[in-house]
Amino acid sequence: MKITVIGAGAIGGNLATKLSLAGHDVQVADARGPVAVTAEVLQAGARAVALDDSVQGRDVIILSIPFGVAGQLTGLFASVPDETVVIDTSNYYPHLGGRSKEVEDGRVESVHTSELLGRPVTKAWNAALAETQRTRGVPAGTPGRIAIPVAGDSEAARKVAMTLVDDTGFDPYDAGVLADSWRQQPMGPAYCTELTLDELPGALAAADPVKDAAVRESMMERFAGLPANPTLDDIVEMNRAAHR
């Protein structure tokens, strides 16, 4: 597939690498310009392009940008065909990007992103840590393979996103419509807890908006209780422990 990743940070850079290695035609764009895309991101075959030139003629566009800034891209997307699949990887962290009145009033995060962007999005890759995505992807069929939920209103778009999740080394799980994607957002039982395909549905079902918001608000306090140099396993266990 012809794929553009917008955003060259930890998640976007990792996806560009993994999808290039899987044989896709990958472009990477960043608001800071092509110079912001590191050589490490490009070494598997992805190409750095200017943001203004990044969205035409692509099958899939992955938004790996901070939550709440999608509205800055509405002009860029105005001429993108409806059949182009747009995937959102963002998460709402008020201590990082400020509070969103819409989300605090109960708007589902990716529904709000879709409204800001002015077109439908599919949610994927948000519920796994960047280091999990970088180091723990394995071939399909590997015992204990980590699962990643995918949500969106278009069944066709979900299938495309699920195929790409599989290409990055994880079992895709169809998590239903976008309005239900709150179940895979911070800090629910399914969020960054490295669950298998058998375990993930129960964790999504156990999500509770009030409790999950409280866990999210306590994140910095819980991080303070970790060792000075926490491992990936330390962080995953912290996330799991919050829901025991």
N, C-alpha and C positions, 0 to 999 in steps of 0.2 A: 504494500500500500504506500501511497504518497502521504507522508505524515509531517506536520509542522508542530514542533514543541515551542510554545511561547513561554519563556522563562528559563534561564540557564542556571538556576540554583541547584540545591541538593537533589530535589525530586526531579525537576525538569532535566537536569544533566544526566541523572541516572537513567531516566526513561529514554532519552536520546541515544545513550550508549547501548542499552539493552535492545531497543527496537532496531537499531542499526545492525547489531550482531545477529538479529533474527532475520535479516535480509530485507528490511523495509528501506524505502527511500526517505531519509529523514533530514529535515531542515530544522535549525534552531534559531530563534529570534529572541532578542532581549530589548527592552525599552532603552537600555543604555547603549545599544548599537552592537554590531558584530564583534567589536573588540572585547566585549564583556563575556563572550563565549570562550571558555578556556580550551587549550589544546587537548586536555584530558577528555573533555566532552566530545571532541571531534575525532579522536584517534580511532574510533571504530568505524568511521565513514560518514558521520553526519556532517552537514555543511552549515556554516554560519551565514545568515542572510539578514538584510535590513528588515525591520518590522513591517514597513510599508509594502514590502515585496513578498511577505511570508505566507499569505493566506489564499492566494489565487491558485486554482488548479490542484488542490489538495483533497485527498479523501477524508483525512482526519486532522483536526486541529486540537492539540492538547494544551489547555490553559494551566500552567504551573506558575501561577502568580499569586500575590497576597490576596487574601479575602477582602472584598469590598472595592477593588479597583477595576473590576470588569467593565464598569460604565465608561472608563476611559478608552475602551476599544470598540465602542458601538459604531463609530464611523468606519473603522477598519473592516468590520464585519458586514457593513451595509450591503455589499455586493457579493458576499459569499453565498453560494447556492444552498438551498434548503437541504439538499441531500448530503452536504458535508457534515460529518459527525463531529460535534464539539464535546470534548471531555474536560470536566472540571476536577482538579485535584486539591482544591483549596480547603482550608479549615479555619473556623472562626476562633481566634484567640484574642479576647479583648485586651489582655495585658500587653500584647504585641502591636496590634493595629488599631486599638481604640474600640469603643463600644458601638455596636450597631443598634439603633432604636428598633429597626424592623425585626432583627433577630431576637432582641430582648423582649419584644412584644409577641414572640411566638412564630415568626416567619421562619420556615425551614431554610437553612443556609444556602443550599444550592438552588432552591426556588428563587431566592433573592438574587443570587448571581445570574440566573437566567433572565430575570427581569431587568437587571442592570445592563446585561449584554444585549438584550432585545431579541434573543432567540433561544430555542431549547438547548439544554446541556444534558449530558450524561455524567454521573458521578462515579469516579473510579480512582484507585491508588491513594486515596486520602487516608485509609485506615491501616496503613502500615508505615512504620518509621522509615526514614530515608536509608538508614544503615541496614534495616531488614531488607529493603528492596535491593540495596547494592550487593549484599553478601549472602542472602539466604534463598534466592531463587534457584530452583532445581528443575530438572526435566519432568514432564508429565508422567504420572505413574509412580514417582518416587514416594515411598512410604513417609507419612508425616508432612507432606507438602503443605505449606501455608496457603490459606485461602484468602482472597480479597473480594469484598462485595462490590457489585456494580448495580447502580440504580439509574433509572431514566424512564421517561414516558413513552419513548419509541422502542418497540421490541427489536426492530432492525438495528437501531443504534446501540442498544444494549448488547446485542450479539457481536457487533463489531468490537466494542470495548472489551467484551469477554475474551474474544480471540486474541486481542493485544495483551490483556492481562496474562493469558496463558503463555504468550510469546516471551514475556518478561520473567517467567519462571514460577508462576503462582497459579493455584487453582481458582478460576473465576466462579463466583456465586451470583446468581440472578437474584438481586435484592428487591426487585419490583420497581414501582413508580418513584419518581423524584420526590414526591411528597413524603415518602417513607425513608428518604436518605438521612433523616435526622438520626436514625438508629445506628448509622455507621460514623457519626460525627464525634468529636471530643466531648466527653471522655467516657463513652458508653462501654459496656462489656465487650463489644466487638472491635473497639478502637485500639490498635497497636498492642494487641494481646497475642498475636501469632497463633491463631487457631486454625485447625484443619477444616476441611470441607464438611466433615461430620459434626464438628463442634460449633461452627459459625452460625447456623440457623438459630440454635438455642440462645446464643449470645445476642443476636439481633432482636429476638423476641423478648428478651429480658430487659432491653433498654427502657429507661424511665427518664423522661425529660427533666423532672425536678432533681432527682438524684444525680443524673449525669452532669447537669449544670453545676451542682454543688461540688462534685468531684473535680470538674474543670477549674472551678474557682480556687480549689485547694492545691492545685498542681504545684505551685512554687513552694508551698510549705512541704509537700511530700518530696519534691526534689531535694530540698535542704536536708532531708533525712537520709539521702543516699551517700555512699562513699564519695571521697573527694574526686575520684576519677571513675564514675560509674560505667560498667560495661553495658552492652546492649541487653544482655540477660537481666541485669539489675533493673533496667528501665521497664522491660517487658513484665517482670515480676511485680514491680510497683504498680503497674497498670492493672494487672490481674488481681492483685491483693485488694485494690479499692472496691472490688465487687464481690468479695467473698463474704 
